[in-house]
Amino acid sequence: MRHAPNAAALIIAATLAGCSGGIFDPKGPIAAAQQELLINSTAIMLVVVIPVILATLGFAWWYRASNGRARRPPGENYEGRIEFVTWSIPALIVILLSGVIWISTWQLDPRRPIGAKAGALRVEVVALDWKWLFIYPDLGVAAVNQLVIPVETPIRFVLTSATVMNSFFIPQLGSQIYAMGGMTTHLYLLADKPGEYSGFSAMFSGDGFSDMRFIAKAVPAGDFNAWVKEVSGAGSVLDDDGYAALAKPSKAVPPRTYRSVRPNLFEHIIDQTVSGPGNAGIGAAWCRPVKQAGG
């Protein structure tokens, strides 16, 4: 028995190690709030679950075949006090859980801006086959499978898909959200600590789905400005021809940057997806406008 504490410590350490880099290792206020909501919701539900499990085991043990003392008077068909307890406690739990989730859902609305000293940085995200395109419209640069953001700065993501429906997720920063062809979704995130955080597609989208990953690198503001300056001075231009080549399906695409971007490329991608040219993908068939008679 003297080795029991050591064994318990090893089990706990191994369990916590599995949480590193995931939703239980938050590096931003959104992910931290979502972790707290998950833990609180689980704890509230356990108020009912644990007593039910214990009662089930207790009844099974007491009314076992070998227990001659277990007797149930045949005349008792209804007990109001028991009914009150078995129905009122779960009802209160449901009410409490509903209130907690409703408030948290409102507070964690993906479109809700994050309060911070620094102004929000807009990043346009395009899901392609099978890679992520990040456009910094206010800075005039772009990157593929590489997201560099300043620490303590709210990031305003505007997302769409140039192909099939996809899902954007950085577990340590929070809030998985969908990217859909011909449509835009909005998401605010913030990294409060420097580091490299794994991002990926959380929805199956074809052959190259497993390699549709990127690194979200959070750096101090000075390092971010230096990165923008470095990118602006080297690399290729993401114009119409460059985007047409990029939009072709490809797997395990290494990170790369573009020193300049065609004006309004994000809006052009949405229009192209809706109107349905060759590179619009399946999303074009879903979103193509209907031409009215006489129009």
Backbone as CSV, one residue per row, in Angstrom:
resi,resn,N_x,N_y,N_z,CA_x,CA_y,CA_z,C_x,C_y,C_z
1,MET,0.814,-1.210,0.000,0.000,0.000,0.000,0.851,1.265,0.000
2,ARG,2.131,1.124,0.390,2.958,2.330,0.465,3.204,2.949,-0.903
3,HIS,2.995,2.181,-1.962,3.199,2.703,-3.310,1.925,3.317,-3.894
4,ALA,0.809,3.219,-3.154,-0.458,3.732,-3.677,-0.414,5.223,-3.979
5,PRO,0.130,6.099,-3.083,0.178,7.535,-3.410,0.972,7.825,-4.671
6,ASN,2.090,7.104,-4.843,2.898,7.318,-6.044,2.132,6.908,-7.302
7,ALA,1.420,5.794,-7.215,0.643,5.338,-8.358,-0.462,6.333,-8.690
8,ALA,-1.122,6.860,-7.650,-2.184,7.844,-7.872,-1.627,9.103,-8.514
9,ALA,-0.449,9.527,-8.063,0.168,10.728,-8.629,0.501,10.533,-10.102
10,LEU,0.995,9.333,-10.448,1.318,9.054,-11.846,0.065,9.051,-12.715
11,ILE,-1.019,8.494,-12.197,-2.271,8.464,-12.963,-2.788,9.867,-13.204
12,ILE,-2.768,10.709,-12.156,-3.236,12.091,-12.293,-2.369,12.860,-13.276
13,ALA,-1.051,12.681,-13.175,-0.136,13.379,-14.083,-0.367,12.963,-15.532
14,ALA,-0.570,11.659,-15.743,-0.811,11.183,-17.106,-2.124,11.723,-17.648
15,THR,-3.142,11.805,-16.785,-4.442,12.323,-17.220,-4.342,13.787,-17.602
16,LEU,-3.677,14.590,-16.763,-3.538,16.014,-17.048,-2.651,16.267,-18.253
17,ALA,-1.660,15.388,-18.471,-0.782,15.566,-19.633,-1.566,15.441,-20.922
18,GLY,-2.610,14.606,-20.913,-3.427,14.456,-22.103,-4.214,15.707,-22.433
19,CYS,-4.375,16.629,-21.438,-5.135,17.853,-21.666,-4.267,18.961,-22.239
20,SER,-2.944,18.803,-22.244,-2.052,19.848,-22.720,-2.290,20.119,-24.196
21,GLY,-2.474,21.389,-24.516,-2.691,21.769,-25.898,-4.128,21.659,-26.348
22,GLY,-5.054,21.301,-25.467,-6.444,21.144,-25.835,-7.346,22.117,-25.102
23,ILE,-8.627,21.771,-25.035,-9.604,22.685,-24.445,-9.406,22.853,-22.947
24,PHE,-8.689,21.940,-22.290,-8.428,22.074,-20.866,-7.088,22.744,-20.589
25,ASP,-6.536,23.370,-21.616,-5.307,24.158,-21.461,-5.516,25.501,-22.154
26,PRO,-6.475,26.314,-21.668,-6.842,27.552,-22.368,-5.743,28.600,-22.312
27,LYS,-5.622,29.356,-23.419,-4.651,30.435,-23.508,-5.320,31.752,-23.906
28,GLY,-6.608,31.850,-23.635,-7.335,33.067,-23.956,-8.620,33.128,-23.151
29,PRO,-9.235,34.303,-23.042,-10.434,34.449,-22.209,-11.628,33.653,-22.705
30,ILE,-11.779,33.495,-24.016,-12.915,32.738,-24.540,-12.778,31.263,-24.186
31,ALA,-11.604,30.702,-24.422,-11.383,29.292,-24.094,-11.504,29.062,-22.589
32,ALA,-11.021,29.999,-21.781,-11.119,29.853,-20.323,-12.574,29.872,-19.868
33,ALA,-13.376,30.765,-20.456,-14.792,30.828,-20.096,-15.530,29.569,-20.527
34,GLN,-15.178,29.024,-21.682,-15.820,27.796,-22.142,-15.419,26.612,-21.273
35,GLN,-14.170,26.581,-20.830,-13.740,25.520,-19.917,-14.505,25.607,-18.600
36,GLU,-14.654,26.815,-18.083,-15.400,26.996,-16.837,-16.853,26.556,-16.992
37,LEU,-17.460,26.887,-18.141,-18.843,26.473,-18.394,-18.952,24.953,-18.442
38,LEU,-18.010,24.304,-19.095,-18.026,22.847,-19.200,-17.897,22.199,-17.824
39,ILE,-16.979,22.710,-16.999,-16.776,22.142,-15.664,-17.991,22.389,-14.782
40,ASN,-18.522,23.616,-14.806,-19.688,23.935,-13.976,-20.907,23.111,-14.383
41,SER,-21.128,22.967,-15.687,-22.277,22.186,-16.154,-22.153,20.724,-15.728
42,THR,-20.941,20.191,-15.842,-20.725,18.803,-15.426,-20.952,18.637,-13.933
43,ALA,-20.454,19.601,-13.133,-20.630,19.522,-11.681,-22.104,19.604,-11.296
44,ILE,-22.852,20.481,-11.963,-24.284,20.599,-11.667,-25.014,19.299,-11.986
45,MET,-24.690,18.686,-13.118,-25.359,17.436,-13.494,-24.973,16.291,-12.564
46,LEU,-23.748,16.320,-12.039,-23.312,15.258,-11.135,-24.076,15.277,-9.819
47,VAL,-24.695,16.423,-9.469,-25.514,16.489,-8.265,-26.657,15.479,-8.349
48,VAL,-27.149,15.218,-9.546,-28.191,14.212,-9.753,-27.587,12.859,-10.086
49,VAL,-26.578,12.857,-10.930,-26.034,11.590,-11.431,-25.424,10.749,-10.311
50,ILE,-24.611,11.356,-9.462,-23.933,10.594,-8.407,-24.930,9.980,-7.424
51,PRO,-25.909,10.756,-6.871,-26.888,10.109,-5.982,-27.680,8.988,-6.659
52,VAL,-28.020,9.164,-7.939,-28.758,8.111,-8.641,-27.918,6.845,-8.746
53,ILE,-26.630,7.002,-9.069,-25.748,5.826,-9.160,-25.615,5.147,-7.805
54,LEU,-25.411,5.945,-6.738,-25.285,5.374,-5.399,-26.587,4.696,-4.970
55,ALA,-27.736,5.343,-5.263,-29.016,4.740,-4.897,-29.249,3.437,-5.644
56,THR,-28.862,3.395,-6.908,-29.018,2.167,-7.692,-28.203,1.033,-7.099
57,LEU,-26.954,1.344,-6.767,-26.110,0.319,-6.146,-26.655,-0.088,-4.784
58,GLY,-27.128,0.899,-4.001,-27.666,0.600,-2.678,-28.911,-0.277,-2.743
59,PHE,-29.842,0.044,-3.650,-31.049,-0.770,-3.782,-30.706,-2.176,-4.270
60,ALA,-29.767,-2.266,-5.227,-29.384,-3.583,-5.732,-28.775,-4.450,-4.621
61,TRP,-27.993,-3.802,-3.747,-27.363,-4.567,-2.653,-28.386,-4.941,-1.583
62,TRP,-29.265,-4.022,-1.238,-30.208,-4.276,-0.145,-31.266,-5.309,-0.548
63,TYR,-31.745,-5.222,-1.773,-32.797,-6.136,-2.199,-32.234,-7.349,-2.948
64,ARG,-31.023,-7.724,-2.610,-30.443,-8.925,-3.199,-31.190,-10.150,-2.672
65,ALA,-31.075,-11.230,-3.407,-31.852,-12.436,-3.071,-31.476,-13.012,-1.711
66,SER,-30.219,-12.832,-1.319,-29.766,-13.444,-0.066,-30.093,-12.615,1.172
67,ASN,-30.659,-11.435,1.011,-30.958,-10.582,2.160,-32.399,-10.828,2.599
68,GLY,-32.537,-11.609,3.658,-33.868,-11.932,4.142,-34.541,-10.785,4.856
69,ARG,-33.802,-9.780,5.268,-34.403,-8.646,5.993,-35.074,-7.650,5.045
70,ALA,-34.787,-7.749,3.748,-35.363,-6.801,2.783,-36.838,-7.109,2.590
71,ARG,-37.683,-6.215,3.053,-39.124,-6.385,2.949,-39.741,-5.105,2.392
72,ARG,-40.741,-5.279,1.568,-41.490,-4.123,1.061,-42.963,-4.379,1.316
73,PRO,-43.594,-3.528,2.172,-45.019,-3.735,2.457,-45.846,-3.670,1.182
74,PRO,-46.653,-4.663,0.925,-47.406,-4.707,-0.341,-48.469,-3.622,-0.461
75,GLY,-48.884,-3.030,0.643,-49.950,-2.042,0.577,-49.501,-0.654,0.189
76,GLU,-48.223,-0.359,0.191,-47.725,0.983,-0.092,-47.462,1.135,-1.591
77,ASN,-48.370,1.814,-2.264,-48.226,2.033,-3.704,-47.749,3.434,-4.043
78,TYR,-47.849,4.345,-3.094,-47.467,5.737,-3.388,-46.919,6.377,-2.121
79,GLU,-45.813,7.090,-2.274,-45.206,7.815,-1.168,-44.908,9.232,-1.642
80,GLY,-45.691,10.181,-1.164,-45.591,11.557,-1.636,-44.248,12.201,-1.373
81,ARG,-43.654,11.905,-0.221,-42.359,12.529,0.100,-41.266,12.065,-0.857
82,ILE,-41.296,10.788,-1.184,-40.291,10.269,-2.134,-40.503,10.871,-3.513
83,GLU,-41.745,10.950,-3.940,-42.047,11.539,-5.244,-41.611,12.998,-5.300
84,PHE,-41.809,13.721,-4.219,-41.427,15.132,-4.177,-39.915,15.283,-4.358
85,VAL,-39.161,14.456,-3.649,-37.700,14.543,-3.737,-37.215,14.129,-5.122
86,THR,-37.735,13.030,-5.647,-37.242,12.505,-6.924,-37.593,13.405,-8.112
87,TRP,-38.616,14.243,-7.978,-38.983,15.139,-9.070,-38.500,16.569,-8.860
88,SER,-38.484,17.055,-7.636,-38.128,18.459,-7.402,-36.641,18.716,-7.600
89,ILE,-35.800,17.801,-7.135,-34.355,18.027,-7.274,-33.925,18.042,-8.740
90,PRO,-34.312,17.066,-9.561,-33.961,17.168,-10.995,-34.533,18.408,-11.663
91,ALA,-35.771,18.809,-11.262,-36.357,20.012,-11.857,-35.529,21.248,-11.512
92,LEU,-35.083,21.348,-10.271,-34.247,22.483,-9.876,-32.910,22.461,-10.613
93,ILE,-32.359,21.262,-10.803,-31.089,21.138,-11.527,-31.251,21.600,-12.967
94,VAL,-32.357,21.206,-13.609,-32.601,21.615,-14.995,-32.756,23.133,-15.077
95,ILE,-33.471,23.720,-14.132,-33.650,25.173,-14.125,-32.304,25.881,-13.940
96,LEU,-31.507,25.413,-12.978,-30.203,26.022,-12.726,-29.283,25.872,-13.928
97,LEU,-29.243,24.663,-14.505,-28.372,24.411,-15.654,-28.806,25.244,-16.860
98,SER,-30.113,25.374,-17.044,-30.611,26.180,-18.165,-30.197,27.632,-18.013
99,GLY,-30.293,28.159,-16.787,-29.889,29.543,-16.554,-28.411,29.762,-16.802
100,VAL,-27.580,28.847,-16.304,-26.129,28.977,-16.493,-25.772,28.935,-17.974
101,ILE,-26.360,27.992,-18.717,-26.050,27.845,-20.137,-26.579,29.031,-20.935
102,TRP,-27.772,29.517,-20.609,-28.344,30.647,-21.341,-27.476,31.893,-21.176
103,ILE,-27.072,32.178,-19.946,-26.225,33.354,-19.700,-24.883,33.206,-20.404
104,SER,-24.276,32.033,-20.309,-22.967,31.814,-20.934,-23.066,31.859,-22.453
105,THR,-24.163,31.357,-23.006,-24.342,31.405,-24.455,-24.397,32.844,-24.941
106,TRP,-25.071,33.695,-24.196,-25.138,35.108,-24.568,-23.768,35.769,-24.426
107,GLN,-23.063,35.466,-23.340,-21.753,36.078,-23.115,-20.715,35.585,-24.117
108,LEU,-20.861,34.353,-24.584,-19.873,33.755,-25.486,-20.346,33.742,-26.939
109,ASP,-21.259,34.628,-27.284,-21.682,34.775,-28.676,-20.452,35.038,-29.545
110,PRO,-20.216,34.216,-30.586,-19.010,34.399,-31.410,-18.869,35.804,-31.987
111,ARG,-19.973,36.500,-32.230,-19.930,37.848,-32.809,-19.707,38.936,-31.756
112,ARG,-19.711,38.557,-30.501,-19.597,39.541,-29.424,-18.149,40.024,-29.320
113,PRO,-17.892,41.339,-29.476,-16.512,41.845,-29.378,-15.914,41.600,-27.995
114,ILE,-14.607,41.456,-27.961,-13.875,41.248,-26.718,-13.300,42.585,-26.265
115,GLY,-13.587,42.967,-25.044,-13.058,44.217,-24.521,-11.561,44.124,-24.234
116,ALA,-10.798,45.043,-24.778,-9.348,45.070,-24.571,-8.831,46.468,-24.880
117,LYS,-7.627,46.756,-24.401,-7.025,48.063,-24.649,-6.720,48.259,-26.126
118,ALA,-6.243,47.208,-26.767,-5.898,47.297,-28.187,-7.143,47.138,-29.047
119,GLY,-7.154,47.790,-30.205,-8.254,47.628,-31.144,-8.207,46.273,-31.811
120,ALA,-9.340,45.830,-32.331,-9.436,44.513,-32.950,-8.704,44.480,-34.288
121,LEU,-8.053,43.362,-34.563,-7.379,43.116,-35.837,-8.266,42.217,-36.686
122,ARG,-8.605,42.643,-37.878,-9.458,41.859,-38.772,-8.608,40.848,-39.547
123,VAL,-9.042,39.607,-39.510,-8.404,38.544,-40.284,-9.493,37.819,-41.054
124,GLU,-9.344,37.758,-42.371,-10.302,37.063,-43.222,-9.809,35.646,-43.471
125,VAL,-10.664,34.681,-43.222,-10.294,33.267,-43.285,-11.077,32.594,-44.407
126,VAL,-10.358,31.888,-45.281,-10.990,31.175,-46.385,-10.600,29.703,-46.295
127,ALA,-11.604,28.820,-46.228,-11.353,27.380,-46.246,-11.252,26.923,-47.697
128,LEU,-10.128,26.290,-48.030,-9.884,25.773,-49.371,-9.665,24.273,-49.290
129,ASP,-9.522,23.624,-50.435,-9.187,22.195,-50.490,-7.673,22.039,-50.593
130,TRP,-6.928,21.593,-49.607,-7.291,21.384,-48.206,-6.292,22.171,-47.403
131,LYS,-6.604,23.427,-47.243,-5.694,24.376,-46.601,-6.504,25.583,-46.133
132,TRP,-5.862,26.408,-45.313,-6.499,27.619,-44.788,-5.759,28.841,-45.326
133,LEU,-6.519,29.785,-45.842,-5.965,31.050,-46.313,-6.352,32.143,-45.325
134,PHE,-5.346,32.865,-44.827,-5.566,33.968,-43.889,-5.160,35.278,-44.563
135,ILE,-6.111,36.184,-44.661,-5.876,37.482,-45.291,-5.947,38.566,-44.222
136,TYR,-4.940,39.435,-44.207,-4.928,40.587,-43.302,-5.249,41.822,-44.156
137,PRO,-6.528,42.142,-44.343,-6.890,43.187,-45.318,-6.357,44.574,-44.960
138,ASP,-6.248,44.874,-43.680,-5.763,46.194,-43.270,-4.251,46.316,-43.381
139,LEU,-3.572,45.178,-43.527,-2.109,45.168,-43.609,-1.620,44.814,-45.003
140,GLY,-2.523,44.298,-45.844,-2.163,44.003,-47.226,-1.332,42.762,-47.424
141,VAL,-1.333,41.829,-46.461,-0.562,40.597,-46.596,-1.488,39.406,-46.370
142,ALA,-0.975,38.217,-46.667,-1.755,36.997,-46.488,-0.817,35.833,-46.201
143,ALA,-1.377,34.752,-45.683,-0.590,33.557,-45.377,-1.454,32.325,-45.561
144,VAL,-0.810,31.211,-45.855,-1.477,29.922,-45.997,-0.992,29.002,-44.894
145,ASN,-1.930,28.414,-44.169,-1.623,27.482,-43.075,-0.679,28.078,-42.039
146,GLN,-0.761,29.372,-41.863,0.037,30.057,-40.850,-0.737,31.298,-40.393
147,LEU,-1.036,31.336,-39.105,-1.776,32.461,-38.539,-0.918,33.099,-37.453
148,VAL,-0.476,34.320,-37.697,0.327,35.065,-36.717,-0.535,36.196,-36.187
149,ILE,-0.654,36.273,-34.861,-1.503,37.285,-34.230,-0.774,37.917,-33.056
150,PRO,-1.080,39.180,-32.758,-0.467,39.826,-31.599,-1.168,39.430,-30.299
151,VAL,-0.401,39.285,-29.242,-0.937,38.947,-27.929,-1.744,40.123,-27.378
152,GLU,-2.763,39.811,-26.589,-3.615,40.807,-25.931,-4.339,41.715,-26.926
153,THR,-4.543,41.227,-28.133,-5.268,41.983,-29.156,-6.452,41.151,-29.639
154,PRO,-7.671,41.677,-29.560,-8.820,40.917,-30.076,-8.667,40.681,-31.585
155,ILE,-8.929,39.469,-32.005,-8.864,39.119,-33.418,-10.286,38.939,-33.922
156,ARG,-10.648,39.733,-34.909,-11.981,39.631,-35.497,-11.878,38.788,-36.764
157,PHE,-12.252,37.520,-36.636,-12.226,36.617,-37.780,-13.520,36.760,-38.577
158,VAL,-13.372,36.857,-39.897,-14.499,36.800,-40.814,-14.225,35.611,-41.726
159,LEU,-15.123,34.622,-41.722,-14.828,33.341,-42.355,-15.796,33.013,-43.472
160,THR,-15.267,32.334,-44.485,-16.083,31.776,-45.555,-15.380,30.538,-46.098
161,SER,-16.023,29.869,-47.034,-15.423,28.715,-47.687,-15.523,28.883,-49.186
162,ALA,-14.451,28.563,-49.876,-14.463,28.591,-51.343,-14.808,27.221,-51.907
163,THR,-15.139,26.291,-51.023,-15.456,24.929,-51.450,-16.571,24.406,-50.552
164,VAL,-16.455,23.197,-50.041,-17.508,22.634,-49.205,-17.496,23.265,-47.816
165,MET,-18.548,23.019,-47.065,-18.648,23.516,-45.694,-17.507,22.957,-44.852
166,ASN,-16.936,23.810,-44.004,-15.815,23.410,-43.183,-15.956,23.964,-41.776
167,SER,-15.001,23.632,-40.909,-15.089,24.044,-39.509,-13.727,24.508,-39.020
168,PHE,-13.689,25.702,-38.463,-12.462,26.350,-38.004,-12.378,26.233,-36.488
169,PHE,-11.242,25.716,-35.991,-11.143,25.469,-34.549,-9.699,25.604,-34.076
170,ILE,-9.500,26.458,-33.054,-8.236,26.555,-32.324,-8.577,26.250,-30.871
171,PRO,-8.457,25.009,-30.415,-8.979,24.606,-29.108,-8.493,25.472,-27.942
172,GLN,-7.230,25.877,-27.931,-6.705,26.633,-26.802,-7.165,28.087,-26.781
173,LEU,-7.730,28.556,-27.893,-8.285,29.908,-27.929,-9.802,29.896,-27.889
174,GLY,-10.443,28.779,-28.277,-11.871,28.615,-28.089,-12.702,28.735,-29.342
175,SER,-13.990,28.388,-29.202,-15.056,28.651,-30.171,-14.810,28.102,-31.569
176,GLN,-15.139,26.827,-31.756,-15.207,26.258,-33.097,-16.362,26.918,-33.844
177,ILE,-16.153,27.215,-35.128,-17.207,27.856,-35.911,-17.107,27.388,-37.360
178,TYR,-18.250,27.390,-38.044,-18.303,26.869,-39.409,-17.970,27.953,-40.434
179,ALA,-17.392,27.508,-41.547,-17.146,28.354,-42.714,-17.930,27.754,-43.867
180,MET,-18.792,28.570,-44.502,-19.721,28.063,-45.514,-19.600,28.853,-46.805
181,GLY,-19.724,28.169,-47.917,-19.607,28.792,-49.221,-20.687,29.828,-49.475
182,GLY,-20.282,30.993,-49.964,-21.224,32.052,-50.269,-21.761,32.783,-49.069
183,MET,-21.242,32.480,-47.886,-21.714,33.104,-46.654,-20.512,33.514,-45.804
184,THR,-20.749,34.364,-44.812,-19.694,34.734,-43.878,-20.165,34.467,-42.455
185,THR,-19.249,34.001,-41.633,-19.473,33.885,-40.198,-18.429,34.719,-39.489
186,HIS,-18.721,35.078,-38.246,-17.854,35.999,-37.518,-17.461,35.389,-36.171
187,LEU,-16.235,35.648,-35.776,-15.718,35.084,-34.538,-14.670,36.009,-33.945
188,TYR,-14.784,36.275,-32.642,-13.770,37.045,-31.921,-13.004,36.103,-30.994
189,LEU,-11.678,36.164,-31.074,-10.808,35.419,-30.175,-9.679,36.326,-29.708
190,LEU,-9.028,35.916,-28.621,-7.894,36.676,-28.098,-6.938,35.716,-27.423
191,ALA,-5.658,35.872,-27.692,-4.613,35.096,-27.026,-3.976,35.971,-25.958
192,ASP,-3.985,35.510,-24.721,-3.419,36.326,-23.653,-2.000,35.917,-23.264
193,LYS,-1.476,34.890,-23.966,-0.107,34.453,-23.693,0.591,34.125,-25.010
194,PRO,1.869,34.484,-25.145,2.598,34.096,-26.357,2.723,32.577,-26.452
195,GLY,2.734,32.077,-27.670,2.888,30.643,-27.860,2.395,30.218,-29.227
196,GLU,2.558,28.943,-29.511,2.085,28.357,-30.758,0.958,27.385,-30.438
197,TYR,-0.203,27.630,-31.034,-1.390,26.861,-30.724,-1.904,26.173,-31.990
198,SER,-2.230,24.908,-31.843,-2.656,24.109,-32.992,-4.064,24.487,-33.424
199,GLY,-4.241,24.642,-34.730,-5.553,24.879,-35.310,-5.802,23.856,-36.414
200,PHE,-7.062,23.549,-36.661,-7.348,22.521,-37.653,-8.793,22.613,-38.108
201,SER,-9.104,21.798,-39.093,-10.481,21.638,-39.551,-11.146,20.578,-38.693
202,ALA,-12.276,20.929,-38.082,-12.985,19.995,-37.205,-14.145,19.317,-37.915
203,MET,-14.128,19.338,-39.259,-15.229,18.726,-40.016,-14.649,18.045,-41.252
204,PHE,-15.019,16.803,-41.483,-14.505,16.058,-42.631,-14.894,16.760,-43.928
205,SER,-13.897,16.963,-44.791,-14.147,17.711,-46.022,-13.452,17.100,-47.234
206,GLY,-13.081,15.831,-47.157,-12.490,15.202,-48.321,-11.159,14.540,-48.046
207,ASP,-10.464,14.181,-49.122,-9.242,13.381,-49.030,-8.158,14.025,-48.170
208,GLY,-7.982,15.344,-48.291,-6.898,16.008,-47.576,-7.286,16.563,-46.221
209,PHE,-8.422,16.127,-45.682,-8.938,16.656,-44.421,-7.932,16.520,-43.279
210,SER,-7.270,15.369,-43.173,-6.388,15.118,-42.034,-5.178,16.046,-42.018
211,ASP,-4.808,16.614,-43.173,-3.661,17.521,-43.246,-4.079,18.995,-43.245
212,MET,-5.354,19.255,-43.043,-5.844,20.639,-43.070,-5.622,21.265,-41.697
213,ARG,-4.371,21.526,-41.399,-3.970,22.044,-40.089,-3.117,23.302,-40.253
214,PHE,-3.040,24.071,-39.184,-2.212,25.271,-39.197,-1.754,25.578,-37.773
215,ILE,-0.791,26.466,-37.657,-0.296,26.915,-36.359,-0.706,28.365,-36.155
216,ALA,-1.384,28.615,-35.033,-1.704,29.983,-34.638,-0.601,30.458,-33.692
217,LYS,0.211,31.368,-34.162,1.365,31.835,-33.399,1.055,33.197,-32.803
218,ALA,0.946,33.244,-31.474,0.689,34.498,-30.770,2.015,35.087,-30.316
219,VAL,2.273,36.324,-30.712,3.561,36.969,-30.432,3.309,38.366,-29.868
220,PRO,4.303,38.945,-29.172,4.165,40.334,-28.717,3.946,41.288,-29.890
221,ALA,3.371,42.450,-29.597,3.012,43.399,-30.649,4.218,43.787,-31.498
222,GLY,5.361,44.000,-30.869,6.559,44.361,-31.620,6.986,43.274,-32.587
223,ASP,6.935,42.022,-32.137,7.291,40.903,-33.018,6.283,40.762,-34.154
224,PHE,5.012,41.049,-33.872,4.008,40.967,-34.930,4.263,42.022,-36.003
225,ASN,4.583,43.236,-35.595,4.885,44.292,-36.567,6.116,43.935,-37.396
226,ALA,7.101,43.311,-36.741,8.302,42.890,-37.462,7.956,41.793,-38.474
227,TRP,7.056,40.883,-38.104,6.640,39.821,-39.025,5.923,40.416,-40.232
228,VAL,5.034,41.373,-40.004,4.321,42.005,-41.113,5.305,42.696,-42.049
229,LYS,6.294,43.378,-41.486,7.297,44.070,-42.304,8.110,43.075,-43.119
230,GLU,8.448,41.939,-42.490,9.225,40.915,-43.189,8.421,40.303,-44.328
231,VAL,7.159,40.000,-44.075,6.306,39.403,-45.097,6.080,40.374,-46.247
232,SER,5.908,41.655,-45.920,5.645,42.659,-46.956,6.819,42.841,-47.907
233,GLY,8.013,42.455,-47.477,9.191,42.668,-48.303,9.640,41.456,-49.086
234,ALA,8.924,40.360,-48.979,9.355,39.147,-49.683,8.134,38.316,-50.040
235,GLY,8.345,37.341,-50.907,7.259,36.451,-51.293,6.563,36.904,-52.565
236,SER,5.527,36.191,-52.916,4.802,36.455,-54.160,3.559,37.294,-53.887
237,VAL,2.865,37.614,-54.976,1.651,38.423,-54.898,0.442,37.507,-55.052
238,LEU,-0.556,37.697,-54.202,-1.772,36.901,-54.305,-2.785,37.673,-55.153
239,ASP,-2.632,37.556,-56.459,-3.567,38.193,-57.398,-4.547,37.138,-57.901
240,ASP,-5.259,37.438,-58.966,-6.247,36.493,-59.490,-5.610,35.185,-59.930
241,ASP,-4.480,35.282,-60.635,-3.804,34.065,-61.083,-3.252,33.272,-59.900
242,GLY,-2.678,34.003,-58.929,-2.140,33.328,-57.751,-3.222,32.628,-56.954
243,TYR,-4.384,33.271,-56.833,-5.474,32.631,-56.095,-6.027,31.427,-56.858
244,ALA,-6.123,31.541,-58.181,-6.614,30.416,-58.981,-5.731,29.191,-58.793
245,ALA,-4.416,29.394,-58.731,-3.496,28.279,-58.503,-3.634,27.738,-57.082
246,LEU,-3.809,28.654,-56.120,-3.933,28.240,-54.725,-5.219,27.465,-54.483
247,ALA,-6.289,27.834,-55.182,-7.594,27.219,-54.951,-7.674,25.783,-55.445
248,LYS,-6.723,25.333,-56.248,-6.747,23.955,-56.722,-6.512,23.001,-55.555
249,PRO,-7.223,21.870,-55.505,-7.051,20.929,-54.397,-5.608,20.482,-54.244
250,SER,-5.118,20.480,-53.015,-3.759,20.036,-52.711,-3.712,19.594,-51.258
251,LYS,-2.768,18.713,-50.952,-2.676,18.134,-49.617,-1.357,18.510,-48.955
252,ALA,-1.397,18.564,-47.602,-0.200,18.818,-46.786,0.581,20.018,-47.314
253,VAL,-0.101,21.131,-47.487,0.521,22.330,-48.030,1.377,22.999,-46.954
254,PRO,2.653,23.239,-47.213,3.498,23.902,-46.209,3.111,25.372,-46.069
255,PRO,3.362,25.977,-44.904,3.037,27.399,-44.710,3.787,28.280,-45.691
256,ARG,3.116,29.328,-46.173,3.744,30.301,-47.046,3.042,31.644,-46.865
257,THR,3.688,32.704,-47.297,3.132,34.048,-47.136,3.101,34.774,-48.484
258,TYR,2.285,35.834,-48.531,2.163,36.679,-49.723,2.396,38.132,-49.306
259,ARG,3.244,38.820,-50.062,3.612,40.184,-49.691,2.522,41.202,-50.024
260,SER,1.613,40.853,-50.900,0.488,41.740,-51.204,-0.687,40.901,-51.671
261,VAL,-1.872,41.479,-51.557,-3.105,40.760,-51.850,-3.978,41.606,-52.762
262,ARG,-4.619,40.959,-53.703,-5.567,41.641,-54.583,-6.625,42.339,-53.731
263,PRO,-6.945,43.610,-54.010,-7.965,44.325,-53.233,-9.301,43.583,-53.251
264,ASN,-9.936,43.519,-52.077,-11.259,42.894,-51.939,-11.279,41.437,-52.401
265,LEU,-10.173,40.739,-52.175,-10.123,39.334,-52.591,-11.165,38.505,-51.844
266,PHE,-11.357,38.764,-50.571,-12.309,37.994,-49.776,-13.720,38.129,-50.352
267,GLU,-14.129,39.353,-50.656,-15.447,39.579,-51.232,-15.562,38.926,-52.612
268,HIS,-14.459,38.967,-53.368,-14.443,38.335,-54.687,-14.636,36.823,-54.569
269,ILE,-14.033,36.219,-53.549,-14.178,34.776,-53.350,-15.629,34.428,-53.038
270,ILE,-16.273,35.239,-52.204,-17.685,34.996,-51.881,-18.553,35.123,-53.137
271,ASP,-18.327,36.192,-53.912,-19.107,36.379,-55.141,-18.873,35.244,-56.122
272,GLN,-17.631,34.803,-56.210,-17.289,33.715,-57.127,-17.966,32.416,-56.701
273,THR,-18.037,32.181,-55.395,-18.682,30.971,-54.891,-20.178,30.988,-55.171
274,VAL,-20.788,32.174,-55.020,-22.229,32.290,-55.253,-22.564,32.150,-56.735
275,SER,-21.763,32.816,-57.589,-22.068,32.802,-59.021,-21.720,31.484,-59.685
276,GLY,-20.773,30.732,-59.077,-20.543,29.370,-59.524,-19.593,29.159,-60.666
277,PRO,-18.404,29.829,-60.707,-17.411,29.470,-61.719,-16.717,28.165,-61.357
278,GLY,-15.769,27.787,-62.150,-15.155,26.476,-61.997,-14.561,26.214,-60.648
279,ASN,-13.954,27.214,-60.000,-13.294,26.985,-58.730,-14.216,27.141,-57.540
280,ALA,-15.498,27.369,-57.751,-16.396,27.629,-56.628,-16.711,26.377,-55.837
281,GLY,-16.604,25.223,-56.436,-16.817,23.995,-55.698,-18.287,23.713,-55.465
282,ILE,-18.549,22.781,-54.561,-19.912,22.352,-54.287,-20.748,23.490,-53.736
283,GLY,-20.136,24.396,-52.969,-20.880,25.494,-52.373,-21.615,26.312,-53.411
284,ALA,-21.089,26.400,-54.639,-21.743,27.195,-55.678,-23.109,26.622,-56.012
285,ALA,-23.219,25.303,-56.035,-24.501,24.692,-56.369,-25.540,24.975,-55.289
286,TRP,-25.086,25.098,-54.024,-26.018,25.368,-52.940,-26.480,26.818,-52.951
287,CYS,-25.603,27.741,-53.336,-25.858,29.154,-53.115,-26.152,29.937,-54.382
288,ARG,-26.234,29.278,-55.564,-26.433,30.011,-56.788,-27.768,30.741,-56.785
289,PRO,-27.787,32.044,-57.062,-29.049,32.788,-57.048,-30.002,32.280,-58.121
290,VAL,-31.280,32.410,-57.841,-32.311,31.993,-58.796,-32.714,33.203,-59.624
291,LYS,-32.641,33.080,-60.942,-33.009,34.173,-61.831,-34.512,34.155,-62.040
292,GLN,-35.150,35.283,-61.704,-36.593,35.360,-61.821,-37.015,35.564,-63.271
293,ALA,-38.229,35.145,-63.557,-38.758,35.291,-64.917,-38.840,36.743,-65.294
294,GLY,-38.377,37.061,-66.506,-38.422,38.432,-66.981,-37.290,39.295,-66.496
295,GLY,-36.324,38.692,-65.628,-35.220,39.477,-65.082,-34.065,39.517,-66.041
